[in-house]
Amino acid sequence: MLTNGVRYQVYRSSEKVPAPDKLLFECSLDPKDNPGVPIEEIARMLSRLSKEAIAEGKLDSWGRAIFTDMKIRKSLEQIFMDPPRALLNLVRTVSGDPSLQPKEIRESFVRIWQGTQEGQNAELAFKTQTVQELGKAKVGKGVKPQYSFEQHIQGKPQATVELFHRLDGAILAFAPGGIQKQPRKHVINYLHNGKIFCGLHILKSSLRIWVKLRYEDLASPPDFVRDVSKIGHWGVGETEIDLSDEGQLQAALQLIRDSFEKRLAANVL
């Protein structure tokens, strides 16, 4: 653990990855780093570093789970993009359709994986230059700079990145193939039929999420949700969710789903 008494960085030194990628978790006591976050929420994040949590092995167990999920996710990506022949044969056998060709199965794997990662929308998926590639070149009038999903997760702790992947996959599952993701400079927007129902900003220790719900209409919102109707923010909507761990995931997803279904109903009307 590295700390200056205000900011805390926890690394899993035993992992066989480049040093920057060993960063598991980061949090700060500085209110400037946590605008709008209740002190109770900051204390809860710091409880991961308590003597009791360390003595009981909770921190080590949590860290191992985070890095295991990261490795499995990367392995699945590699398998889906270049599946071994044994897997192709297994899929053909289990499908019950012996007419399926290896090429067809490979192409299907790629579509399924890319659909999970990008919402199956080629117009909104990042497929051109990144901002880094543009460098200092001037962007022509009327030409919007391009942003990537990688830019949003670059340099973030593994715990936050994995939390993002879990949330992201759950949101895309609301309407498989029908949700689009749109990376912007500060946020990743989620859309259905071209309409934004959720925006997300990845911080060091949490995910800042905005949904198109009126805070005053919520029944007993959790303490990590707040009203931002009179506060400037990057996303859309009047309700902000500060998601910092998996224990809050289901409550956050319910609010995001409510926003999605509200948008869905508006599209029907």
N, C-alpha and C positions, 0 to 999 in steps of 0.2 A: 504494500500500500504506500502511495506517495501522497503527502498532504502538506499544506502550508498553514493548517489550522482552520482554513475557510473552505478550500476545495479539496475533495478527496477523490483519488483515482485508485482503483483496485485492479491489479493485473493478475492473470492466471499464468504464472511464470513457467509452469510445467508443460504448457501447450507447445507443440512443435510447429509454430507459425512465426512469421516475422514479428519483431518486437512490438510495433504499433498495433498489430492485430491481437495481441495478448490482453488488451484493455477490456475488462469485463464490465466495469461499472464506474460511473462518475457522478458525483453530486456536489452541491455547493450550499453553504450557509448564507451566501450573499444574496439579499433580496433582489438585487439587480439581475442575477442569473435565474431567478424564479419569479418573474412578475405574475402576480395574481394567484400564486400557489400558497395555500394556507400553511402556517408553521407546522401544524399537525402532520401534513403530508410530507414535509421535509424531514420531520422527526421520524416518520415511518420509514422513509428511504434510508436514513442513517441507521435505523435499527438493524439493518443487514450487517452492520459492522460492529454490533454490540459484542461484549465478551461472551454472553450466553450463546448468541448465534454462532460464533466462531467455535466455542467449546463443544457445542452440539453437532458441529459439522454441517450446519445449514448453508453457510456461505460456500463451502467447498462443493456440497451436493448441488446447489443451485448453479454454480459456475460450470460444473461438469455437464449438467443437463443443457445449458446454453451452448457450450462448445460442441457437444455431441449433436445437437439439432443443426448447428451450422454445418458440420461435416456431412451429416446425412443429407441435408438439403442440397449441398454442392455435389454430392455423389449422385443424387437423383437427377440433377440437371445434366450431369455428364452421361448418365445412363439413358435418359430420355433423348438427348441430342445425338447419341451414338450407341444405340442399344446393341448388346452382343447377340450373336445368332441364337444362342441357347434361350435367351429371353423372347426373341421373336417366335421361336418354335413353341415355347410355353404359352404365349399369348394366343397363337393360332389354335393350339389344342384346347385351351380353356374356353375360347370363344365358340367352339363347336363348328367353326366354318373353315374347313380345310382348303377352301379356294383362296383365302387371304394370302397375298404375296408379301414377302419380306419388305419390299419397297413400300407397299401400301401401309404396312404396320409402322415402319420407320417414319413415314410422312405423318401418320396419325399421332405418333408420339410427339413429334415436333409441334404439331398444331395444338395438342392438348397442353404441353408444357408452356408454350408461348401464350396460349389463351389464359392459363392460370396466372402468368406473370404480367401480362400486358393488357388483359381485358379484350383480346381479339379485336383490336381496332387499329388498323394500320395507319389511319390518318393522324391519330393522336399519339401512337407509340413513337418513341424516339428512335429514328433510323437515319438521321443525318449527322451533321457536325455538332460536337458539343461546344459549350462556351469556351472551354480550354483550347479547342482546336481553332476557334475563331481568333484566339489571341487578341492582339491589339488592332486587328483589322476593323475598319469602320463598317458598321452595318448600314446598308443602303436604306434610303427613305422608304418606309412602309414594309421593310423586311424585319420580322420579329426574330430575336435571338432564340436559339434552340437550347433546351435544357434536358438533362437526363436524370433517370432515377438514381444512377450511381452517384451523381453529385450530391444528392440528398443524404445518402448513407455514408459517404466517404468520411473517414476519421471519427465516426461515432462508435461508442462502446458496443461490444457484441450483444450485451443484454438488450440494448435499445433497438439494435438492428433486427434481432430475432423477434422482438415484440412487434416490430413493424411488419415483418413477414407474416406473422400469425394473424394480425389484424387485417392486413392486405388480402390474404387468402380468404378470410371469412367474409369480407365485403364483396369480393368478386363472386362468391358463392350465392349472394342474394339473387343473382340472375346470371347464371353461367353463360358466357359469351355476349351478355348484354350490357355489362358495365365497362366503361372506358376510364382509363387513367390519363391524366394530363399533367405532366411535370411543368411547373413554372419556377420562377427564380426562388421564391421562398416557400411555396406550397406544392403539394401534389393534390390535384383536384380529382374527385370521382364523379362521373357523370352517367346519366341514363337518358337515352334519346337526346343527347346534346345538352341536358340540363344538369347543373351541378347540385348535388345533394350533400356533399361532404368535402371539406378541405383539410389537409393534414400538413403539419410542419414538424420535422424531426429535430428534437433538441438532444442535448448530451444525455440527459437522464430521463426523458419522457417524450411522449408524442402529444403535441398540442393539436387538438382536433376541433373543427367548427362545423356545426350542423344547422340546417335550416329549420329550427324549432324555436318557438318563443319560450324563453326560460319560465315566464310566469304561468305557462300552461303545463309545466312539468309537475308531477305529483311526487313529492319527497325526493328531489334529486340528490345524489350522493355528494359528499363534500369535495370531490375532485371535479365538480361541474359548477360553472358560474355563468352569470348573466354578463354578456359583453355588448348589449344593445346600445350602450352609450360609451363604449370604449373602442378605440381604433384597433383593428386587427387585420391580418392578412387574408383570412378565409372569408367565407360567406356565412350568413346566418347570425343569430343572436345568442346562441348557446355555445360555450366553449368547454371542452373536455380535456383534462390534463391526465393522460394515461401513463402511469409509471411502472406498473407491473401486471402480471397475468391475472392476479386476483381481482383486478378491476375490469378485466377484458369483457366479460359477459354483460356487465351493466353498460359499458361504453358501446358495445355492439348493439344493444337493444335501442339505445338512443339513435345510433347511426341508421339502424333499420327503420325506425320510426320516421326519420327524415327521408329515407329512400321511399318508403311507402306513401308518404305525403306527396312527394314529387311524382310518384307513379300514378296516384289518384288524380293529380292535377293534369297529367298528360292524357289520361283517359277522358277527363272532362273537356 
